Amino acid sequence: MASLAQAQFTTASGTGLTLIADSSNMPDFYNFTPEFGSVSVSNGQVAFAVDGWNKGVLLTSTSGGGAFTVIASDATDVPGATTGTKFSSFNGVTLHNGTVTFSGSGASFSSQGVFSGNGGALTTRLYYGDTPTNASGSLNGISTSSPGIGANGTILTTASTSGAQNLVTITSGGAQTVVLAPGDTIPDGNGYAGGTASTSGLSNARIVTTGDLALHTFASSGTQNGSSFTNRSGLMFTDLQSGDQSVFFANEMPRPGASGYPQINLTSFDMTSAGIAFTVRSADFQSDLYFSTDNVFGASDFLLSSDSSLDPDAPIDFSSIGSVAILGTGEIAFEGVTAGGEGLYAIDPVTGTLRTLLETGESINGDVVSGITFTGASADSSDFLVVLEFAASDPGLYALSGVGLSAVPEPSTYAALFGAGALGFAWWRRRRAGAASASAS
């Protein structure tokens, strides 16, 4: 595949697309049909794990064409491990203030850890055998999920002690503390009876942060309305400053706007200072998208569904709704599947405007897009990252730009935009009214 460094394209739907990395422009030891792992984007930079001819964690610019900084590779010694032990795997990656934090391991199980770096020597933040405050013993397993990082630099991740999963904070000064462990009580919240934290619910918990507030997955057991439950999963808050915790959403909560078939599976979520966006799958295999601005889950948070009974006038008929991210523009970007294939879409939670960003079947540089994987978004801009697969070329990591709604149209297009906007608003008004009526009944 010809080098596309610094190249920019416009998709059929009008979205700008910039190549970040593929087999043609990464350092030589990655030039072998790369597979992209965890991706994190912030302030015009992107960090990602890659597995090709060799493995590593790289840092580069979202503008494309820039140099790659190797944070670590399989030629890098694992700090604290036996001399000569090299990294053999790289997992969750988080970029914060120009520093990349990732979980990684050598060939030995006892060389797992969480490490930070920006191109120089790595700093070990958490390591196999450490004993954090409040831990029941020394650590014998480290999460492979991306760690959360608060505004004050505190890291939140999961690690195990004798098979029991714990939620652990690591301050910028190096202090390690278990803040949630199996048997701990999860505070009630949003009409949910917490019960006790279960071991499985903290295993590789996904974590996102805004400021010093972290939102992460969990599972618990206990009772609600006189009935017992086990491994009920959902989302809960952990304040990285005060340590306060509360539940935001849990499986089996009533499905706003629809009767029967409660939520049974959390699909994806994201949180910024604007609010919380998340998708769930109900017991009848429908997908719903919600957006909360007040940290309280309710019917007014409903945005979109694959259930035609909830969205009979929706301009796009989705069969499922997947990964989500909140963009700096305020839009909610998400993966969607339709009868024609898969794609990336964006909805404005205020106006209800729904737009297509990129779909399979579109042609990029003369090759047809055959697969799309949403990998990460930046809360400080309208850019977000996707891995694209092609019919005849190697996969690549791309940045979608120009996603926002700030472009000023030519005067000749106002009439067409007004017509489409009026239809969109009518759909939005009817759907919101229907959701409100259902919740009131």
N, C-alpha and C positions, 0 to 999 in steps of 0.2 A: 504493500500500500504506500502511495506517495506521501512524503512528509506534509503534514497539514499545520505545522507550527505557525502561529500568528494568523492562521486563516480564519475568516469569519464567514458565516453563511446565514441566509434567511430561510426559515422553514416555510412550507406552504401556508402555515397559519400565521406567518408574520413575526415569529419569535426569532431573535438573534441567537446564534449557536456558535460557540467558540471551542475549538479543540484544546483540551488541557493535556491529555496524555494518551498515547497508544503505542503500538510496537515500533513506530517509526521515530519517535522523538524522545523517548526516555533514555537514560544512560544505557550503555551497551549491554550491561549484564541483565537488563530487564526485557531485551528485545526478543521475546519468544511468546507470542500469543498471550499477553498478560490477562490475568484474572484480577479484577479490582475488588478489594474487600471493603473494610470500614472507611468512610469518607467524612471529613469535617471541614467546614468552610466558615471563614470569619474575616471581616475587614480586608477583603480583596486577596486573601490567601486561601489555599486549599491544601490539606494534609490527607494522605490516603495510604492504605496498605495495598501492596501489589504482590501477586504470586505469579511469576513467569519462569523464565530460565533460572532466575534467582528470585529471592524474596526480600522485601524491605518496606520501610515507611519513608515516604517522600513528602517534601514541602515545596510548593511552587505558587505562582500567581494565577488568579482566576482570569486574567486577561489573555493568557495563552502566550506561547513563544518565549517564556522566560526560562531561566536556569532552574534546574531541580536541585534542591538541597537534600542530601541523603541523611535522614535522622538516624536510621539504623538499618542494617542489612544482615544477611546471613553470613557476612564476613566480619560482623561486629561481635566482640566479646560480650557475654552477658555479665553485667556488673554483679559482683558478689559470688559468682559461680566458680567452679573449679577452673583453674587456669587453662585457657584454650577452648573453653566451652563457648560455642557460637550460637547466635539466635537461629532457631529453626522454624519459628512460627510467630506471626504478628496478628493481633486481633483488634479489639476496640481501639479507635483513634479519636482523640479530642484535641482541637486546636483552640488555644486560649491565650490572647495577648502575645501572639507570635511564638509561643512555646507549644510543642506537640507532646501530649501525654498519651501513652499507649500501654496495652497489656501485651506481654510477649513471653516467650519461653525458649530455652534450649532443648536439646533432645531429652534431657533428664527431666522428670516430673518435678524434681526439687529445685529447678532453676526458673520457676514461674515468678513473675513480678509485674509491677506497674512502674513504668519508667518515664522520665521527661527529658526533653532535649530540644535544641534548636540548630543542630548541625555540629556541635562540639561534643564534649564528653557528656554521657548520659548521667542523670541523677536518679537513683533508686528511691521510689516513694513508698512502695510496699513490696514485701518479698516473702517467699515461702519460708516458714519458720519464725516469722515475726509474731509477737504476742501483743496485740493492741490492748489498751485499757478496756476493761469490761469483757474481754474475750474469755471463753471457757477453757482455752488452751492455745497452743501455737497454731499458726495457719498452715494448712496442708492443701490448699487450693485457692487459686486466684481467678476472678471473673474474666471471661473473654469478651464481655460487653464494653462499650465505650464508657469511660468514667464521666461523671458529671463534675463540673468545676464551677464554683461560685465566684462572685465578684471579688471576694477577698482572697481567692486562690485556693480555698479549701476544696479538696477532692472527695468525691463520694463514689464508692464502688462496693462490690460484694466480694467476700472471701469466705472460705469454709474452715471450720475447726472440727475435726473428727466427723466430717460429713454433714455438719450442720451449717447452713448458709447464714452469714451475718452481713449486715449493712455497716460499712466502715467509713469513717471520715479520716482524712489526712490533712492536717493544716499545713500552711506554707512553711511553718517552722519544723515540720516533721512529726508532730504528735499524732498518734494513731488511736482512734477510739471506736469501739463498737457501739452504734446508736440504735440498732434493732437486731434482735436475735430470736431464734425459735423459742416460743413460750412467752415472749413479751406481749403485752396487751396493745392492740392497735386501737387508738381512740375512735369513738363513733363519729360519723360525719355524714352529712347529706342523707339522713334517714337510714344509715347503715349501721348495724350492730357489729362492732369490730371483731370481738373474739380474740384469739391469740395468733400471733404470726406463725405461719407454718414453714417448715424447712424448704419445701420446693418453691415457695413464692419469692424467695430472695436469691435463687440461683440465677446468675447472670442477668439480674434485673436491669432493664433498660432505664436510663436516667437522663433527664434533660434539666437544665437550670436556667433561671433568669434572676439576675441579681444574686442574692444568697438563698433563694428559694429553689429547692429541688423537687421535681415531680418524677415518681418512679413506680414501677410495677411492684405488686406484692401478691401474696396469697395468704389466706387465713382460715381458721376453723373456729366454730363457736355456735351460737344460736341466734335466731332472729324470728320474731313473732311466734315463739314457742317451738320452732323447728330447728333441728341441728343441721349444720353444713360443714363440709370439709373442703379445703383447697379452693375456696372462693377467691377469685383473683380480681384485680382492678388497679386503680391508681391512687397513690397517696402522696401527701406533701411531707417533706422534711426540711425544716428551717436550719440552714447550715450555721447560723449564728446562735440561735437560742436552743436548737435541738427539738423544738416543738414539732409534733407530727399529727396529721389528721387525714382521714379518707376523703377523696374527691369523688370517686366513682367505683362501683363494684358490680360484678356480674350478678344477675338476678334482679337488679333494679328495674322498675317498670320502664317500658320503652315509651318515651314521650311521643304523643301523637298517634299511637297505635295500640290496639287492645291485644292482649295475649302475647305469646312468644317474647319473653323477656330477652335482654341482652345475654349472650353466653360467651362471647369471645371478644376481647380487646384486640384490635388489629394493628393500630398505629396511633401515635400521639406526638404532639409538639407543644411547647410552651414558650412564649416570649412575654415581654411586658404588656403586649396587646391582649393576651388571653391564652386560652387552652383550646387547641383543635385536636379532635380524636375521632377515630372510626371504630365501629363495633359491628359484629355480626350477630344477628338474632337467631333464635332457635329454628326459624324457618329459612335460614341461609340468606337473609337479606342483609345488605350493608347500609349503615347509616353514618352520616357525617355530622358532627356537632362542633359548636364553637362557643365557649363560655368566656365572658369578660369579667365575671364576678366570683370565679372559683366555686360556684354553686351550680351543680348539675340540675337542669330542669328542661321543661318543654320548650321554652323560648330559645334554647341553645340549638335546636334542630336546624340544619341547613339543607341537607340533601339526602336522598335515599335511592336505593335500587328498587325499592318497593313502589310499584306504579300506583298503588292505592293511596300512598302518601304524597306522591309527586305526579299526579295524572297529567299535568301540563308542562312538565319539565322539558326543555328544548333538546336534551340529550338523554337517551334511554340507556342507563347503566345497568349492567348485570352484576357488577361488583365495584366497590370503592375500596382502595387500599391505602398505601402510605400517604401521609399528609405532612405539610410543613407550612408554617406561617411566614410569609415574606415581609420584608421591610416596608413594602407598599401597603400592607394591611390585608392583602388577599390571602386566601387559603389555597395553596397548590396541592394537588392530589393525583394519585394514579387511579385510572378508571378503566374498566373493561366494557366494551360494547359489542354488539353483534359483528361489527367490522374489525375488531381487534382491540389492542390496548393503546393507551395514550396518557398524556399529561394534560391536566386541565386546571383552571383557577376560578375560584368564585369569590366575589366581593361580599363579605358577610353583612355589609350595610345596605347595599343596593340590590344584592342578589344577582348581579351580572355574572354570567357563566361563560367562560371562554375556553377555546381549544388552544393549547400551546404546541403540542407535538403529538403525532400519531404514527403508529406503524404503517408502513406503506409509502411514507414520504421518502423522497430521494435526497440524499446528502452526498455531495461530491460524486455524483453519478452512481451511487450505490443505494439500494433500498434498505431502509431501517426495518429490521425484522424483530427486534426486541428492545424494550425500554425498562431500565431499572432506576428508580428514584433513589438517590443515595444521600443527599444532604442539602440543606438550604442555609442561607445567611440571614440572620434576623436584622442585619444592618443595611441590607440592600435588597434589590429585586432578583438577585442572582441565585440560582440553585443548580446543583450538579446531578447529572444523570450518566449512567453507563448505557451506551447504545451498542446493540449488536446489528450486524449487517448481513445481507444475503451472501456477499462474496468477499468481505474484508474482515480484518481483525476487529475485535471490540475496542471501543475507546471511551475515555472519560471526557465529558463535555460540560461546559457551563452554558446555561440558558440565560440570556440577558434580555433587557427590554421587556420584561414581563409585566412591569407596572402599567397603570392606566393613565400616565401623565402626558402621553403624546397628544399634541394638539392637531386635530384633523383639518384637512383642507375644507374651505367653505362648501365645496360641491358635495362633500360627503356628509354634511350635517343632517340632511333630510333622511338619508339611509340609516344613519346612526340613530336618529330620533325614532324611526319606525321600529328598529330592532330593540332599542332601549325601552320603548313603550310596551312591546310584547314581553320583554324580560321582566319589567316591573309588574305587569299584570299577573304574570305567573308567580312572581315572588309574593305579591300581596295576597293572592288567593291561597297560596301554600301556607303562609304565616297565619292567616286567619283560620285555616283549617286545623293547623297544629294547636292554636290557642283554644279553639272550640273543643277539640278532643281532650285537651288537658283539663278543661273546665268541667267536662262531663263526668 
